[in-house]
Amino acid sequence: MRVLVTGAGGFVGRELCAELMRRRYEVRAALRTRSDQAIGNVQVPVGGLDAATDWSAALREVDVVVHLAARVHVMNETDANPIEKFRQINVDGTLHLARSAARAGVKRLVYISTVKVNGEATSPNKPYTEADAIAPQDPYAVSKAEAECGLKLIAQSTPLEVVIIRPPLVYGPGVKANFAALMRAVARRWPLPLASVHNRRSMVSLGNLVDFIVTCINHPQAANEIFLVSDGDDQSTPDLIRGLARAQGVQPRVFPFPLSILQAIAALAGKRMAVERLCGNLQVDISKARNVLQWTPPVSVEEGLRRAAGDTSHL
């Protein structure tokens, strides 16, 4: 089977290409520009992602497309009109790819969306399910939701099968942003005032996400379905800190502190959203993935954290 992976040079894309090649797929890696590193069996430079991208060479004789490329969530947005920038890449670019794939005779497109399509937080012990109404709250999430809607229409009007995957936070070797900052704080044994937090958050290790994507490439029951995916073992923030400490061979330094005061300090420092992500709930129910696809996460949280901590060159 020949699989085209867009965003093949990214955090998830590199691991997905490597795993597909280990499983004897023929992998065509779509990249903005050709890379000196070995990614996939064949590299296909496609330039930018928008409604004018020429996919003809990349899609020739391809069976399945895994679409990872996107304009991702930007913490410090500088664009004057961010929603239109997101739409240009994440909506127009995605739907153009899907239409091009349908014309080229591609059987299936696996689209990596985000749990942020569902929303930013859940009530305790009330995880998101695929049946919940969507509630995107920022330009990135809105653009991913709009892309999902457009893909469903294309699947209804063409033979192209569409599978939509909504992952929460993805962690693994080379992870960046907030997760890397937390790893760094734990590794340096900084005191963290988070012992009073009693939340639950779903995450997905890179190994589990890649395994689930491969499942969705193949499984006949995945066609034209939406799936939430996670490790299946939700963590509180203190539990995560302790797990990161074990993975990095250090003693955790976490102490109790009134949550209301912590939130007030964060708001004054302009870090309200960062603290909300550390202290709030965001859970997903993966029963559909388990029941429809008979999928079980192969990587435990402990092993996922160990793998993430094994690559500290970026910290």
TINULO-529754 format. One line per 10 residues: number of its first residue (from 1); for each residue x, y, z of N, C-alpha, C. Coordinates in steps of 0.1 Angstrom, whole numbers. Each point is the difference from the previous one (the first is absolute). Example, Ala and Ser with C-alpha at 12.3 -4.5 7.8 and 13.67 -1.06 7.14 Angstrom:
2
1> 132,-57,78,-9,12,0,9,12,0 | -4,11,-7,9,11,0,-8,11,8
//
This chain:
315
1> 8,-12,0,-8,12,0,9,12,0 | -4,10,-8,8,12,-1,-8,11,8 | 7,6,9,-6,10,9,8,14,-2 | -8,10,-2,6,14,0,-2,6,13 | 10,5,6,0,7,13,3,14,-2 | -9,9,3,3,15,0,5,4,13 | 8,10,1,6,4,13,10,-11,4 | 6,-7,-9,9,-11,3,12,3,8 | 4,13,-1,12,4,8,-3,5,14 | -12,-1,4,-4,5,13,1,-10,12
11> -4,4,11,1,-8,13,-6,-14,-2 | -13,0,-5,-7,-12,-2,4,-6,-13 | 2,8,-10,2,-5,-14,12,-9,-1 | 11,4,6,13,-8,0,-2,-14,6 | -7,0,11,-2,-13,7,-10,-9,-8 | -10,6,-6,-10,-7,-8,7,-6,-12 | 8,8,-7,7,-5,-12,9,-12,4 | 8,1,11,9,-10,4,-8,-13,4 | -11,1,7,-8,-11,3,-7,-7,-12 | -5,8,-9,-5,-6,-12,10,-8,-8
21> 12,6,-1,11,-7,-7,4,-13,7 | 0,0,14,2,-12,7,-10,-11,-3 | -13,5,-3,-10,-10,-3,-2,-2,-15 | 10,4,-7,2,-4,-15,-10,8,-9 | -5,11,5,-7,9,-9,10,7,-9 | -5,5,-12,8,9,-8,-5,14,4 | 10,8,5,-4,13,5,5,11,-8 | -9,8,-5,3,12,-7,-1,12,9 | 11,7,3,0,11,9,-2,13,-6 | -11,7,2,-2,13,-5,6,11,9
31> 9,8,-5,8,9,8,-1,14,-7 | 2,10,8,0,14,-6,12,1,-10 | 12,-4,4,12,-1,-8,7,-13,3 | 8,-5,-9,7,-13,1,9,1,13 | 0,-11,7,8,-1,12,13,-8,-2 | 11,3,7,12,-8,-1,-2,-13,8 | -9,0,9,-3,-12,9,-8,-10,-7 | 2,-12,4,-8,-11,-6,-14,0,6 | -10,4,-8,-14,0,4,-8,-7,-11 | -6,-12,3,-8,-7,-10,9,-7,-10
41> -7,-7,-9,7,-6,-12,4,10,-10 | -10,9,-2,2,10,-11,-5,14,6 | 8,10,-2,-4,14,4,-6,7,-12 | -11,7,3,-7,8,-11,-1,15,6 | 8,9,-5,-2,14,4,-12,6,-6 | -9,6,9,-12,5,-5,-2,15,3 | 10,6,6,-1,14,3,-10,3,12 | -7,11,-1,-9,4,11,-13,-8,-2 | -8,1,11,-13,-7,0,-11,10,-1 | -7,0,-11,-11,10,-2,-9,-6,-12
51> -9,8,-5,-9,-4,-10,6,-1,-14 | 13,4,-1,7,-1,-13,11,-10,-1 | 2,-8,11,10,-10,0,-2,-10,-11 | 11,-3,-7,-1,-11,-10,3,-13,6 | -10,-9,1,2,-13,6,1,-11,-10 | 0,3,-13,-1,-10,-10,11,-11,1 | 13,5,1,11,-10,1,-1,-8,13 | -3,7,11,0,-6,13,-11,-11,1 | -11,2,-6,-12,-9,1,0,-11,-10 | 9,0,-10,0,-11,-10,2,-14,6
61> -10,-8,-3,-1,-14,5,1,-2,15 | -5,10,7,-1,-1,15,-13,-6,4 | 1,-9,10,-12,-7,5,-7,8,12 | 9,6,9,-5,6,12,8,13,2 | -7,11,4,7,12,4,-2,2,15 | 11,2,7,-1,5,14,4,14,1 | -10,9,4,2,14,-1,3,6,14 | 13,2,2,5,6,12,3,15,-1 | 4,4,-12,5,14,-2,-11,10,4 | 3,11,7,-9,10,4,7,12,6
71> -7,11,1,4,11,8,-5,-3,14 | 10,-2,9,-4,-5,13,-3,12,9 | -5,-3,12,-3,10,10,12,9,3 | -2,13,0,10,10,2,-2,7,13 | 10,-2,10,-2,6,13,0,15,-1 | 10,6,-7,1,15,-1,-3,4,-14 | -12,1,-4,-4,3,-14,4,14,-3 | 6,1,-12,4,13,-5,-8,4,-13 | -6,-9,-6,-7,3,-13,-12,9,3 | -3,10,-8,-10,9,2,-14,-6,-1
81> -1,-11,-8,-13,-6,-3,2,-15,2 | 2,-5,12,4,-14,2,-10,-10,-5 | -13,2,1,-10,-10,-4,2,-2,-15 | 2,10,-8,1,-2,-15,13,-7,-3 | 11,3,7,12,-8,-2,-2,-15,3 | -6,-3,11,-3,-14,3,-9,-6,-10 | -10,7,-5,-9,-5,-10,7,-3,-13 | 9,9,-4,7,-1,-13,8,-14,0 | 6,-4,11,8,-12,1,-9,-12,4 | -7,2,11,-6,-12,7,-14,-3,-7
91> -6,9,-6,-13,-3,-6,2,-1,-15 | 4,12,-7,1,0,-14,10,-11,-5 | 12,0,7,10,-9,-4,-4,-15,2 | -7,-3,11,-4,-13,3,-11,-5,-10 | -10,8,-3,-10,-4,-9,5,-1,-15 | 9,9,-3,6,-2,-14,8,-13,-1 | 7,-4,11,6,-13,0,-10,-11,-2 | -10,0,8,-10,-10,0,-7,-1,-14 | -3,11,-6,-6,-1,-14,10,-5,-10 | 13,4,2,10,-5,-9,2,-15,2
101> -1,-5,12,1,-14,3,-11,-8,-6 | -12,6,1,-12,-7,-5,1,-2,-16 | 5,11,-6,2,-1,-15,11,-10,-4 | 10,-1,9,11,-9,-3,-3,-15,3 | -12,-2,6,-4,-14,3,5,-5,13 | 4,9,9,4,-5,13,-12,-5,8 | 3,-11,7,-11,-7,7,-4,7,12 | 9,4,8,-3,5,14,9,12,4 | -5,9,7,8,11,6,-2,0,15 | 11,-1,7,0,1,15,4,14,4
111> -9,7,6,2,14,4,3,1,15 | 11,6,3,3,2,14,-5,14,5 | -11,0,7,-6,12,5,5,2,14 | -8,4,9,4,4,14,-12,-1,9 | 2,-4,13,-11,0,10,-5,14,2 | 8,10,-4,-5,14,2,-13,3,-8 | -3,-9,-10,-12,1,-7,-12,-2,9 | 2,-9,10,-11,-2,10,-1,11,10 | 12,6,4,0,11,9,13,0,8 | 1,8,10,12,3,7,1,-8,14
121> -12,-4,5,0,-6,13,-12,-8,2 | 0,-10,9,-11,-8,3,-3,1,15 | -13,-4,4,-3,-1,14,6,-13,5 | 2,0,14,6,-12,5,-8,-13,-3 | 7,-10,-5,-5,-13,-3,-11,1,-11 | 0,10,-8,-9,1,-12,8,2,-12 | 7,-10,-5,9,2,-11,-7,3,-13 | 7,6,-10,-6,2,-13,-2,-14,-7 | -11,-1,-8,-2,-11,-9,-1,5,-14 | 0,-9,-9,-1,4,-14,-15,6,-3
131> -9,-4,8,-14,4,-2,-3,14,6 | 10,6,7,-3,13,6,0,11,-11 | -7,11,2,0,11,-9,13,7,1 | 5,4,-12,13,7,0,-1,14,6 | 12,4,6,0,14,6,14,6,-1 | 5,2,-12,14,5,-2,0,15,6 | 11,4,6,0,13,7,11,9,-4 | 9,-4,-9,10,9,-5,2,-2,-15 | 7,9,-7,1,-1,-15,5,-14,-5 | 10,-5,7,5,-13,-4,-11,-11,1
141> -7,-1,11,-10,-10,1,-12,2,-9 | -3,13,-3,-11,3,-9,4,-5,-14 | 13,2,-4,4,-4,-13,0,-15,-2 | 4,-7,11,0,-15,-1,-15,-5,0 | -9,6,7,-14,-4,-1,-6,3,-13 | 3,11,-6,-5,3,-14,6,-10,-10 | 13,-4,2,5,-10,-9,-7,-13,1 | -3,-4,12,-7,-12,3,-14,0,-8 | -7,11,1,-13,1,-6,2,-1,-15 | 10,6,-6,2,0,-14,4,-14,-5
151> 8,-7,8,4,-14,-3,-12,-9,0 | -9,1,9,-12,-8,0,-8,2,-12 | -2,12,-5,-7,2,-13,7,-6,-12 | 13,1,0,8,-7,-11,-2,-15,1 | 0,-6,11,-2,-14,2,-14,-4,-5 | -10,9,2,-14,-3,-4,-1,0,-15 | 8,8,-7,-2,3,-14,10,-7,-9 | 10,-7,6,10,-7,-8,3,-14,6 | 7,-8,-7,3,-13,6,11,0,11 | 6,12,3,10,1,10,-5,-2,14
161> 6,-10,7,-3,-2,14,8,10,9 | -6,5,10,6,10,9,0,-6,14 | 11,0,7,1,-3,14,5,12,7 | -7,4,11,5,12,7,4,-4,14 | 12,4,4,5,-4,13,3,13,8 | -6,1,12,2,11,9,9,-3,12 | 13,2,0,8,-3,11,0,12,10 | 2,-3,13,4,10,9,15,3,0 | 6,5,11,14,3,0,8,-13,-4 | 9,2,-9,9,-11,-5,14,2,6
171> 5,-10,6,13,1,6,9,-12,-5 | 13,2,0,9,-10,-4,14,6,-2 | 9,-8,-6,14,6,-2,-1,12,-9 | 7,11,4,0,12,-8,-12,9,3 | -9,-3,10,-11,9,3,5,13,4 | -8,10,-4,4,14,3,-11,7,8 | 0,13,1,-10,9,6,-2,-3,15 | -12,0,4,-3,-1,15,5,-13,6 | -2,-11,-7,4,-13,5,16,0,2 | 7,5,-9,15,1,1,3,9,12
181> -7,11,2,3,9,11,-2,-7,13 | -11,-8,1,-3,-8,12,11,-10,3 | 4,-7,-11,11,-10,1,13,7,6 | 3,11,-6,12,7,4,-1,5,15 | -12,4,4,-1,5,14,2,-12,10 | -6,-12,-4,1,-12,8,15,-4,0 | 6,-1,-11,14,-4,-1,9,8,8 | -2,13,1,8,10,8,-4,0,15 | -11,-8,3,-4,-1,14,-5,14,5 | -7,7,-9,-6,13,5,-12,-4,9
191> -2,8,11,-12,-3,8,-13,5,-8 | -10,-9,-1,-12,3,-8,-12,0,9 | -8,11,1,-11,2,9,-13,-6,-5 | 1,-13,-3,-12,-7,-7,-5,-12,7 | 4,-3,12,-4,-11,8,-15,0,3 | -6,12,0,-14,2,4,-9,-2,-12 | 5,-2,-12,-8,-2,-12,-5,-14,0 | -13,-1,-2,-7,-13,-1,-8,-1,-13 | 7,1,-11,-6,0,-13,2,-14,-7 | -5,-1,-12,2,-12,-8,2,5,-15
201> 11,-4,-6,2,4,-14,4,-12,-8 | -5,0,-12,3,-11,-10,12,5,-8 | 9,-9,-3,12,3,-9,1,-12,-9 | 8,1,-10,3,-12,-8,15,1,-4 | 7,-12,3,14,-1,-3,1,0,-16 | 12,4,-4,3,-1,-15,-2,-14,-5 | 5,-10,8,-1,-14,-4,-14,-4,-2 | -9,4,10,-14,-4,-1,-7,7,-12 | 3,13,-2,-7,7,-11,4,-6,-13 | 13,-3,-2,5,-6,-13,-7,-14,-2
211> -1,-8,11,-6,-13,-2,-15,2,-4 | -6,10,6,-15,2,-3,-1,5,-14 | 9,8,-5,-1,5,-14,1,-12,-9 | 10,-9,2,2,-12,-8,-13,-8,0 | -6,-2,12,-13,-7,0,-10,6,-9 | -1,13,0,-10,7,-8,3,0,-15 | 13,-2,-3,3,-2,-14,-6,-13,-6 | -1,-10,9,-3,-13,-5,-14,-5,3 | -6,4,12,-12,-6,5,-12,3,-8 | -7,-9,-6,-12,3,-8,-11,8,8
221> -1,-2,13,-10,6,8,3,15,3 | 12,4,-3,4,14,2,-5,10,-10 | -4,-5,-11,-5,8,-11,-11,10,4 | 3,13,-3,-10,11,2,-5,1,15 | 10,-3,9,-3,1,14,9,11,7 | -4,4,11,8,9,9,4,-7,12 | 13,1,4,5,-7,12,7,10,9 | -3,-1,13,9,6,10,10,-11,4 | 12,4,4,11,-9,3,8,5,12 | 4,-9,8,9,4,12,7,-13,5
231> 8,2,10,7,-12,6,-10,-9,8 | -12,5,2,-10,-8,8,3,0,15 | 9,9,5,4,1,14,2,14,3 | -11,7,4,0,14,3,8,3,12 | 7,11,0,10,4,11,-4,13,6 | 2,1,14,-1,13,6,14,7,-2 | 0,13,1,13,7,-2,11,-5,10 | -4,-1,13,10,-6,9,5,-14,-4 | -9,-8,-4,4,-14,-5,9,1,-12 | -2,10,-9,8,1,-12,14,5,5
241> 1,9,9,13,5,5,8,-12,6 | -7,-8,8,7,-11,6,4,-10,-10 | -8,-2,-11,4,-9,-10,12,5,-8 | 0,13,-3,12,6,-6,12,-1,8 | -1,2,13,11,-1,9,6,-15,0 | -9,-10,0,5,-14,0,7,-2,-14 | -6,5,-10,6,-2,-14,14,6,-1 | 2,11,7,13,7,-1,9,-3,12 | -4,-9,9,9,-4,11,2,11,10 | -10,8,3,2,10,10,-12,-1,10
251> 2,7,11,-11,1,10,-9,11,-3 | -13,-2,-1,-9,12,-3,-1,9,12 | -1,13,-3,-1,10,10,-13,8,-3 | -11,-6,6,-13,6,-2,-7,2,13 | -5,12,3,-5,4,13,-14,6,-2 | -8,-1,11,-14,6,-1,0,15,1 | -9,6,-7,-2,14,-1,-14,3,-4 | -7,10,6,-14,3,-3,-2,3,-15 | -9,-8,-6,-1,1,-15,-6,14,-4 | -8,6,8,-6,13,-3,11,11,0
261> 9,-1,9,12,10,0,9,-3,-12 | 2,-12,-3,9,-4,-12,-7,6,-12 | -13,-2,-2,-7,6,-12,1,15,0 | -1,6,11,0,15,1,14,5,-4 | 10,-7,5,14,4,-4,2,-2,-15 | -5,-11,-5,2,-3,-14,-7,11,-9 | -12,4,4,-7,10,-7,8,13,-1 | 6,4,12,7,13,0,13,-1,-8 | 6,-12,-1,12,-2,-8,-3,-3,-15 | -13,0,-4,-3,-3,-14,1,-15,-3
271> 0,-9,10,1,-14,-2,-12,-8,3 | -12,7,-1,-12,-7,5,-3,-13,-8 | 2,0,-13,-4,-12,-8,10,-11,3 | 13,3,2,10,-10,3,-4,-7,13 | -4,8,10,-4,-6,13,-13,-8,-1 | -9,5,-8,-12,-8,-3,2,-14,-5 | 10,0,-10,4,-13,-6,6,-9,11 | 7,5,9,6,-8,11,-10,-4,10 | -10,8,3,-9,-2,11,-14,-5,-4 | -4,2,-12,-13,-3,-4,-2,-15,-5
281> -12,-4,-3,-3,-13,-5,-2,0,-15 | 6,-10,-7,-3,-2,-14,1,-15,-3 | -11,-7,0,0,-14,-2,-7,-4,-12 | 4,-11,-6,-7,-6,-12,-3,-14,3 | -11,-5,-6,-4,-14,1,4,-7,-13 | 8,-10,2,4,-7,-12,-7,-14,-2 | -12,-1,5,-8,-12,-1,-3,-3,-15 | -2,10,-8,-3,-3,-14,12,-6,-7 | 12,5,3,12,-6,-6,1,-14,4 | -2,-3,13,1,-13,6,-10,-10,-7
291> -13,5,0,-11,-9,-4,-1,-2,-15 | 2,11,-8,-2,-1,-14,12,-5,-7 | 12,4,4,12,-4,-6,8,-11,8 | -5,-4,11,7,-9,9,14,4,3 | 1,13,2,14,6,2,2,2,15 | 12,-4,5,4,2,14,13,7,-1 | 2,11,8,13,7,0,12,-10,3 | 9,-1,-9,11,-10,3,11,5,9 | 1,14,2,10,6,8,-6,5,13 | 5,-4,12,-5,5,13,5,14,1
301> -6,8,10,4,13,3,14,0,5 | 3,-10,9,14,-1,5,10,-1,-11 | -3,-9,-10,10,-2,-11,0,12,-9 | -11,7,-2,-1,12,-8,9,11,6 | -1,2,13,8,10,6,15,-4,0 | 3,-13,2,14,-4,-1,6,3,-14 | -8,-2,-10,5,3,-14,2,15,-2 | -10,7,5,1,15,-1,13,5,7 | 2,-5,12,11,4,8,14,-5,-5 | -1,-10,-9,12,-6,-5,7,9,-10
311> -7,10,-5,5,10,-10,-1,14,7 | 11,4,6,0,13,7,8,10,-7 | 4,-2,-12,9,9,-7,-7,14,-3 | -13,-1,0,-8,13,-3,-3,7,13 | 3,-5,11,-4,7,13,10,10,4
//
